[in-house]
Amino acid sequence: MLTKLSVKNGGIMITNFDLYRWKKAGMTNLGVNKLLKFFHRYDKKISLRQMGQVAQLKSIPNFIEQYKNQDVSKLREEYKIYPSFSLLDEIYPERLKEIYNPPVLLFYQGDIRLLKTPKLAFVGSRQASLQGIKAVQKIVTELNQNFTIVSGLAKGIDTASHLSAIKNKIPTIAVIGTGLDIFYPLENRKIQEYLAKNQLILSEYSVGEKPLRYHFPERNRIIAGLSHGVVV
């Protein structure tokens, strides 16, 4: 998908695949955000070294080397495994744009139309008490389809939130901290497969990315950024 990022005459043409390549070459999400703001302001082509400088990368030579050594055909096939949308696309939620360091590229499975619905996030302990789970079930039941439930598909409160939504025929979105092909926790595989077919799953991580510790606070900013409110 070709997307135009331009506010001036010529127009810098950037595709979502370009964003993917930059990240795969070692540019951080924050770095890509800085680069997009630069292009939006100046609307001109720059070198890879200048891109690294704008993105404030720790190792610009490493970024340049990785970018130039990419197997573009293989990378494109990997990128196309799941559909995606980016900050450059109209479908990208306005509310999510307002958070610090919004995800520049999100992969998804399921019904993308759920992004247009009012959303309420549920977050809580992985070691949830029976009382906590019952509280979630009660709140979700009382929502009566006025909100789409957003959570992270982790053990405990997250799982209870998604299951309560499914039981009450309420839309639900899972934002996960792995690639879409990874099931984590493994015992939630059936739930994840159901959501992928019938609801919506989002991830900023590419195919094969494991559940690294720092992924989960990163995921949480997306959960909060999508939602009109958060139930803790």
C-alpha positions as CSV (number, residue, x, y, z in Angstrom):
1,M,0.0,0.0,0.0
2,L,1.5,3.3,-1.1
3,T,0.8,6.2,1.3
4,K,1.7,9.8,0.7
5,L,3.2,11.8,3.4
6,S,3.3,15.4,2.2
7,V,2.4,18.9,3.2
8,K,4.4,20.7,0.5
9,N,4.7,20.7,-3.3
10,G,6.8,17.6,-4.2
11,G,5.7,15.1,-1.6
12,I,7.8,12.4,0.0
13,M,6.3,9.0,-0.9
14,I,6.6,6.6,2.0
15,T,5.0,3.1,2.2
16,N,4.1,1.1,5.2
17,F,6.8,-1.3,4.0
18,D,9.3,1.5,4.3
19,L,8.4,1.8,8.0
20,Y,8.9,-1.9,8.4
21,R,12.3,-1.8,6.8
22,W,13.5,1.0,9.0
23,K,12.4,-0.9,12.1
24,K,13.9,-4.1,10.9
25,A,17.2,-2.3,10.3
26,G,17.3,-1.3,14.0
27,M,15.4,2.0,14.1
28,T,13.3,2.3,17.2
29,N,9.6,3.2,17.1
30,L,10.5,6.5,18.6
31,G,13.1,7.1,16.0
32,V,10.6,6.4,13.2
33,N,8.2,8.9,14.8
34,K,10.9,11.5,14.8
35,L,11.7,10.8,11.2
36,L,8.1,11.0,10.1
37,K,7.7,14.4,11.9
38,F,10.9,15.6,10.0
39,F,9.4,14.5,6.6
40,H,6.1,16.1,7.5
41,R,7.8,19.4,8.2
42,Y,10.5,19.5,5.5
43,D,9.2,17.2,2.8
44,K,12.6,16.4,1.3
45,K,14.7,13.3,0.7
46,I,17.7,12.7,3.0
47,S,20.5,10.1,3.2
48,L,20.5,7.1,5.4
49,R,23.0,8.8,7.6
50,Q,20.9,11.8,8.0
51,M,17.9,9.6,8.7
52,G,19.9,8.1,11.6
53,Q,20.7,11.5,12.9
54,V,17.1,12.7,12.8
55,A,16.0,9.5,14.5
56,Q,18.8,10.0,17.1
57,L,20.0,6.4,16.8
58,K,22.7,5.2,19.1
59,S,24.6,3.5,16.2
60,I,24.0,5.1,12.8
61,P,26.7,2.9,11.1
62,N,24.9,-0.2,12.3
63,F,21.6,1.0,11.0
64,I,23.1,1.8,7.6
65,E,24.8,-1.6,7.4
66,Q,21.7,-3.5,8.4
67,Y,19.5,-1.5,6.0
68,K,21.8,-2.1,3.0
69,N,22.2,-5.8,3.8
70,Q,18.5,-6.5,4.0
71,D,17.0,-9.2,1.7
72,V,14.2,-7.0,0.5
73,S,12.2,-9.7,-1.3
74,K,12.3,-12.0,1.8
75,L,11.5,-9.1,4.1
76,R,8.5,-8.1,1.9
77,E,7.1,-11.6,2.0
78,E,7.5,-11.6,5.8
79,Y,5.8,-8.2,6.0
80,K,2.8,-9.4,3.9
81,I,2.0,-12.4,6.1
82,Y,-0.4,-10.2,8.1
83,P,-2.3,-7.1,7.1
84,S,-1.1,-3.9,8.7
85,F,-1.9,-0.2,9.0
86,S,0.2,2.8,10.0
87,L,0.2,6.3,11.3
88,L,0.0,7.3,7.6
89,D,-3.4,5.6,7.1
90,E,-6.9,7.0,7.6
91,I,-7.9,4.0,9.7
92,Y,-5.3,4.8,12.3
93,P,-7.3,5.9,15.5
94,E,-6.9,9.6,16.2
95,R,-6.9,8.9,19.9
96,L,-3.9,6.6,19.6
97,K,-2.0,9.3,17.7
98,E,-2.1,11.5,20.9
99,I,0.0,9.2,23.1
100,Y,3.7,9.4,23.6
101,N,5.5,7.4,21.0
102,P,2.5,6.0,19.1
103,P,3.1,2.7,17.3
104,V,4.0,3.6,13.7
105,L,2.9,0.3,12.3
106,L,0.4,-2.2,13.6
107,F,-0.3,-5.7,12.3
108,Y,-3.8,-7.1,12.8
109,Q,-6.1,-10.1,12.5
110,G,-9.8,-9.9,12.5
111,D,-12.4,-7.1,12.1
112,I,-10.6,-3.8,11.6
113,R,-13.9,-2.0,11.9
114,L,-13.7,-2.4,15.7
115,L,-11.2,0.4,15.7
116,K,-14.1,2.8,15.0
117,T,-16.1,1.8,18.1
118,P,-16.0,3.3,21.6
119,K,-13.6,1.3,23.7
120,L,-13.0,0.6,27.3
121,A,-9.7,-1.0,28.5
122,F,-9.4,-3.6,31.3
123,V,-6.0,-4.1,32.9
124,G,-5.1,-6.0,36.1
125,S,-3.1,-8.7,37.8
126,R,-2.0,-11.9,36.1
127,Q,-2.6,-13.5,39.5
128,A,-6.2,-12.3,39.7
129,S,-8.4,-13.3,42.7
130,L,-11.8,-14.8,42.2
131,Q,-13.2,-11.6,43.5
132,G,-11.4,-9.6,40.9
133,I,-12.5,-11.9,38.1
134,K,-16.2,-11.7,39.3
135,A,-15.9,-7.9,39.4
136,V,-14.7,-7.9,35.8
137,Q,-17.5,-10.2,34.7
138,K,-20.1,-7.9,36.4
139,I,-18.8,-4.7,34.9
140,V,-18.6,-6.2,31.4
141,T,-22.1,-7.6,31.6
142,E,-23.5,-4.2,32.6
143,L,-21.8,-2.4,29.7
144,N,-24.5,-4.0,27.5
145,Q,-22.5,-3.6,24.2
146,N,-22.0,0.1,24.7
147,F,-18.2,-0.4,24.5
148,T,-15.7,-2.6,22.8
149,I,-13.5,-4.3,25.5
150,V,-9.7,-3.8,25.0
151,S,-7.2,-5.9,26.9
152,G,-3.9,-7.7,26.5
153,L,-4.7,-11.4,26.4
154,A,-2.5,-12.1,29.4
155,K,-3.4,-14.5,32.3
156,G,-5.8,-13.2,34.9
157,I,-7.8,-10.1,34.4
158,D,-7.0,-9.8,30.7
159,T,-8.3,-13.2,29.9
160,A,-11.4,-12.7,32.1
161,S,-12.2,-9.5,30.3
162,H,-12.0,-11.1,26.8
163,L,-14.0,-14.2,27.9
164,S,-16.7,-12.0,29.6
165,A,-17.0,-10.0,26.4
166,I,-17.3,-13.1,24.3
167,K,-19.9,-14.6,26.6
168,N,-22.0,-11.4,26.5
169,K,-21.6,-10.9,22.8
170,I,-19.6,-7.7,23.3
171,P,-16.9,-6.8,20.8
172,T,-13.3,-7.2,22.1
173,I,-9.8,-6.2,21.0
174,A,-6.6,-7.9,22.2
175,V,-3.3,-6.0,22.0
176,I,-0.6,-8.6,22.3
177,G,3.1,-8.3,23.1
178,T,4.4,-10.8,20.5
179,G,4.1,-11.4,16.8
180,L,0.7,-12.5,15.7
181,D,1.9,-16.0,15.0
182,I,3.0,-16.5,18.7
183,F,0.6,-17.8,21.3
184,Y,1.3,-16.4,24.7
185,P,0.4,-17.6,27.2
186,L,0.2,-20.9,25.4
187,E,-3.0,-21.9,27.3
188,N,-4.8,-18.9,25.6
189,R,-4.2,-20.3,22.1
190,K,-7.9,-21.2,21.5
191,I,-9.0,-17.8,22.7
192,Q,-6.4,-16.0,20.5
193,E,-7.5,-18.1,17.5
194,Y,-11.1,-17.2,18.2
195,L,-10.4,-13.5,18.5
196,A,-8.3,-13.5,15.3
197,K,-11.3,-14.9,13.4
198,N,-14.2,-13.1,15.1
199,Q,-12.9,-10.0,16.9
200,L,-9.6,-8.1,16.5
201,I,-6.0,-8.7,17.5
202,L,-3.4,-6.0,17.2
203,S,0.4,-6.1,17.6
204,E,3.3,-3.8,16.7
205,Y,5.6,-6.7,16.6
206,S,6.5,-8.6,13.5
207,V,6.3,-12.3,12.7
208,G,8.2,-14.5,15.1
209,E,8.8,-11.9,17.8
210,K,8.8,-13.6,21.2
211,P,7.2,-12.3,24.5
212,L,10.2,-10.2,25.7
213,R,9.7,-8.5,29.1
214,Y,9.8,-4.9,27.8
215,H,7.1,-5.7,25.2
216,F,4.4,-5.6,27.7
217,P,4.7,-2.1,29.0
218,E,5.0,-1.1,25.4
219,R,1.8,-2.9,24.6
220,N,0.0,-1.3,27.6
221,R,0.5,2.2,26.1
222,I,-1.5,1.0,23.0
223,I,-4.3,-0.5,25.2
224,A,-4.6,2.8,27.0
225,G,-4.2,4.9,23.9
226,L,-7.0,3.1,22.0
227,S,-9.5,3.5,24.9
228,H,-11.9,6.1,26.2
229,G,-11.3,4.9,29.7
230,V,-9.4,2.3,31.7
231,V,-10.7,-0.1,34.3
232,V,-7.9,-1.2,36.7
